[in-house]
Amino acid sequence: MIDSYIDGNVNEAMKMHLKLLDIFDKLFMTANPIPVKAALNILGLDVGITRLPLAAPSDIVNSTLKDVMSKLGLL
């Protein structure tokens, strides 16, 4: 997306941005880095658990991330 924009392909960059807008939103549905670490763990990248004082991702966070990631073809 960034490369497309820098290369002057603004419409292509906008298409990519709009396609990813839902996951951008979901990655901030609760305190950072909870959803980001959850998404990476869902992808099979072992980034460990969220440390205190933050909580582990809820079932809703995990299921929401799995849904949006599946729609993007990431799973």
SVG drawing of the C-alpha trace seen along z (x, -y; Angstrom):
<svg xmlns="http://www.w3.org/2000/svg" viewBox="-17 -10 24 32">
<polyline fill="none" stroke="black" stroke-width="0.4" points="0.0,0.0 2.7,-2.5 4.9,-1.5 1.9,-2.0 1.2,-5.4 4.9,-6.5 5.0,-5.3 2.0,-7.5 -0.6,-4.7 -2.9,-6.5 -6.0,-4.6 -4.3,-1.3 -3.2,-2.3 -6.7,-3.5 -8.1,-0.1 -5.7,1.7 -6.4,-0.6 -10.2,-0.1 -9.7,3.7 -7.7,3.6 -9.8,1.0 -11.9,3.6 -8.8,5.3 -7.2,2.0 -10.4,1.2 -10.4,4.7 -6.8,4.5 -7.7,1.5 -11.0,2.9 -9.4,3.1 -6.2,2.0 -3.1,2.4 -1.2,4.8 -4.0,7.4 -5.5,7.8 -2.2,7.5 -0.7,10.3 -3.9,12.3 -3.8,12.0 -0.2,13.0 -0.8,16.0 -3.8,16.9 -1.4,16.9 0.8,19.3 3.5,16.9 4.2,17.5 4.4,14.1 3.4,15.2 0.7,14.0 -0.2,10.5 1.5,9.5 -0.1,7.8 -1.7,5.4 -3.3,6.2 -5.7,9.2 -5.6,12.1 -7.8,11.5 -11.5,12.4 -13.3,15.0 -15.0,12.2 -11.7,10.6 -10.3,13.9 -13.5,14.8 -13.7,11.3 -10.1,11.4 -10.5,14.9 -13.5,13.8 -11.9,10.7 -8.6,12.5 -10.5,15.3 -12.4,12.8 -9.0,11.4 -7.7,14.8 -5.1,14.8 -6.3,18.1"/>
</svg>
